[in-house]
Amino acid sequence: RQILLFRVLLTIICAVIMALIIYTLTLDKLHPIALLKLIGAPNRTIIDEGDPAQVLFNITAGTVRTYRALPDGRRQIVGFLGPGDFLGIAPGERYSVSADAITPVEACRFPKREFDALLKAFPKLEERLFQKTSNELALAQEHLLTLGRKTAAERLEAQGPRAGEEVD
């Protein structure tokens, strides 16, 4: 019974987050397509680069690391996502990055087909996502320029504490 209450509460939280993004969307219209899912314990892979991009997630709790796999087996970290961020928006039919959970992650899961229909039905959502994506692109470009001007030691220092590390 407590688990059911917890799931209902998480579903409501998910719906509220999406309602804040979509000014005109009511909760009863959102509920049928947004499913809250506990998607990751730490170090669990959530999506794999190259897999078909069939779902996307709106993170409601936790931290996700996105990365690209390098030919030599190493990973190049692309970024970090947290509550309010979307994971799985792909430029094509396949995911362009992999992602894993750094901390326990909860998210609203949207099948891509239904989410695309939602964007058509609610242009304000599409506009907000475009704004958010444009802002993230500008930040990434600025970050690349900044990193290009720094030494290796300065780049490490600029990273700050890692997710989950305590700061003295």
Backbone torsions as a table, in degrees:
resi	resn	phi	psi	omega
1	ARG	NA	-41.1	178.3
2	GLN	-66.8	-35.4	178.5
3	ILE	-64.7	-41.7	178.0
4	LEU	-62.0	-45.2	178.3
5	LEU	-61.4	-41.9	178.4
6	PHE	-62.0	-45.3	179.4
7	ARG	-64.0	-39.8	177.6
8	VAL	-63.2	-44.2	178.9
9	LEU	-61.4	-44.8	178.7
10	LEU	-64.1	-37.9	177.5
11	THR	-64.0	-40.1	178.3
12	ILE	-65.5	-42.5	178.0
13	ILE	-59.6	-45.3	178.3
14	CYS	-59.2	-44.9	-178.9
15	ALA	-64.8	-38.2	179.6
16	VAL	-65.5	-42.7	178.6
17	ILE	-59.1	-47.0	-179.7
18	MET	-67.2	-35.6	179.3
19	ALA	-64.9	-33.6	176.5
20	LEU	-66.7	-34.5	179.1
21	ILE	-73.5	-39.8	-176.9
22	ILE	-105.1	101.0	-174.7
23	TYR	-59.9	-36.1	-171.6
24	THR	-98.9	-1.7	-175.1
25	LEU	-88.4	133.1	177.9
26	THR	-91.5	156.0	-176.3
27	LEU	-60.9	-36.7	-178.2
28	ASP	-68.5	-25.8	176.2
29	LYS	-78.0	-31.0	-178.0
30	LEU	-77.5	-37.9	-172.8
31	HIS	-51.7	-43.1	-177.0
32	PRO	-63.5	-24.7	-177.1
33	ILE	-104.7	-21.7	-177.7
34	ALA	-96.7	117.4	177.8
35	LEU	-112.3	126.1	177.4
36	LEU	-76.2	135.3	-178.6
37	LYS	-139.2	135.5	172.2
38	LEU	-82.8	104.3	-166.8
39	ILE	-101.4	-7.5	-178.2
40	GLY	-168.1	132.0	166.2
41	ALA	-89.4	161.5	-179.6
42	PRO	-50.7	137.1	179.3
43	ASN	71.8	6.1	176.7
44	ARG	-82.8	133.2	177.5
45	THR	-73.9	133.7	-179.7
46	ILE	-101.6	-48.1	173.6
47	ILE	-135.6	152.8	179.3
48	ASP	-114.7	133.2	175.2
49	GLU	-53.1	131.7	178.5
50	GLY	92.2	-16.2	177.7
51	ASP	-72.6	154.3	177.2
52	PRO	-58.3	132.5	-178.5
53	ALA	-84.7	81.8	-175.4
54	GLN	-98.8	-19.9	178.9
55	VAL	-136.8	158.2	170.2
56	LEU	-134.3	162.0	-173.4
57	PHE	-127.9	143.0	168.4
58	ASN	-108.1	112.0	-175.0
59	ILE	-72.0	129.9	179.3
60	THR	-108.7	-20.5	178.5
61	ALA	-158.7	145.5	175.6
62	GLY	99.4	179.9	-178.6
63	THR	-128.1	134.2	-179.3
64	VAL	-117.7	139.2	174.6
65	ARG	-105.7	129.1	174.6
66	THR	-105.6	144.8	-175.9
67	TYR	-156.6	163.1	173.3
68	ARG	-114.3	140.2	177.2
69	ALA	-82.2	133.4	178.0
70	LEU	-95.4	154.5	-177.8
71	PRO	-56.6	-29.1	-178.3
72	ASP	-86.0	7.4	177.1
73	GLY	94.9	-11.7	177.7
74	ARG	-77.0	167.8	177.0
75	ARG	-116.8	138.2	172.9
76	GLN	-103.9	113.4	-179.1
77	ILE	-70.0	129.0	179.5
78	VAL	-93.1	-40.3	-179.3
79	GLY	177.9	-174.9	-180.0
80	PHE	-129.1	142.9	-179.7
81	LEU	-124.2	149.1	179.0
82	GLY	-141.9	-167.7	-177.9
83	PRO	-51.5	132.2	-179.0
84	GLY	95.0	-18.0	-179.4
85	ASP	-85.0	153.8	176.2
86	PHE	-101.4	139.0	176.3
87	LEU	-120.4	134.3	174.2
88	GLY	103.0	3.2	175.2
89	ILE	-75.0	109.1	-173.3
90	ALA	-105.1	145.5	178.9
91	PRO	-71.5	-16.5	-180.0
92	GLY	-138.6	-145.6	-177.8
93	GLU	-88.0	-7.1	-177.7
94	ARG	-128.3	152.2	177.5
95	TYR	-66.5	137.6	-179.1
96	SER	-93.4	-9.3	178.3
97	VAL	-139.0	163.5	169.0
98	SER	-100.4	161.7	178.5
99	ALA	-146.4	141.3	173.7
100	ASP	-136.4	160.6	-178.6
101	ALA	-81.4	134.3	172.3
102	ILE	-92.4	-40.9	176.1
103	THR	-122.4	171.2	175.2
104	PRO	-56.0	133.6	-174.2
105	VAL	-120.1	135.3	172.0
106	GLU	-121.5	143.9	-178.3
107	ALA	-155.9	157.2	170.1
108	CYS	-85.8	129.7	-177.8
109	ARG	-102.6	128.1	-179.8
110	PHE	-121.4	119.4	170.5
111	PRO	-59.8	135.3	-173.2
112	LYS	-57.1	-43.1	-177.9
113	ARG	-59.8	-44.8	179.5
114	GLU	-69.2	-36.4	179.1
115	PHE	-66.7	-39.7	176.3
116	ASP	-60.5	-40.4	177.7
117	ALA	-65.5	-37.8	177.7
118	LEU	-62.4	-40.9	178.7
119	LEU	-62.6	-39.6	178.6
120	LYS	-67.4	-37.7	-178.2
121	ALA	-75.1	-27.6	-176.3
122	PHE	-130.8	85.1	-177.6
123	PRO	-57.8	-26.9	178.7
124	LYS	-63.8	-35.3	176.8
125	LEU	-64.1	-46.2	179.3
126	GLU	-60.4	-40.7	178.8
127	GLU	-63.1	-44.3	179.6
128	ARG	-64.7	-41.0	178.4
129	LEU	-65.7	-38.8	177.3
130	PHE	-62.9	-43.4	177.5
131	GLN	-59.7	-48.2	-178.5
132	LYS	-62.2	-44.0	179.2
133	THR	-64.9	-41.2	177.9
134	SER	-62.9	-42.4	177.5
135	ASN	-62.6	-42.9	179.5
136	GLU	-65.0	-37.4	176.9
137	LEU	-63.9	-44.2	178.8
138	ALA	-62.4	-41.6	177.4
139	LEU	-63.9	-41.2	178.9
140	ALA	-63.7	-41.7	178.4
141	GLN	-63.9	-42.9	177.9
142	GLU	-62.5	-41.4	178.8
143	HIS	-61.6	-43.6	178.5
144	LEU	-61.8	-42.9	178.1
145	LEU	-62.7	-42.8	179.5
146	THR	-63.5	-45.9	-179.9
147	LEU	-63.3	-35.1	-179.3
148	GLY	-65.8	-20.5	-178.7
149	ARG	-95.4	-4.1	-174.3
150	LYS	-108.0	157.3	172.7
151	THR	-77.5	169.2	179.2
152	ALA	-59.0	-42.4	179.9
153	ALA	-63.7	-40.6	178.9
154	GLU	-66.5	-36.4	178.4
155	ARG	-64.9	-41.9	178.0
156	LEU	-63.4	-42.9	179.2
157	GLU	-63.0	-38.2	-178.4
158	ALA	-68.2	-22.9	-179.9
159	GLN	-64.3	-28.5	-179.1
160	GLY	72.9	-169.6	-179.4
161	PRO	-68.0	147.0	177.6
162	ARG	-73.3	157.7	179.1
163	ALA	-57.7	131.2	178.4
164	GLY	90.2	-12.1	178.2
165	GLU	-81.4	144.9	176.6
166	GLU	-86.8	145.0	176.8
167	VAL	-103.2	131.5	179.9
168	ASP	-71.6	NA	NA
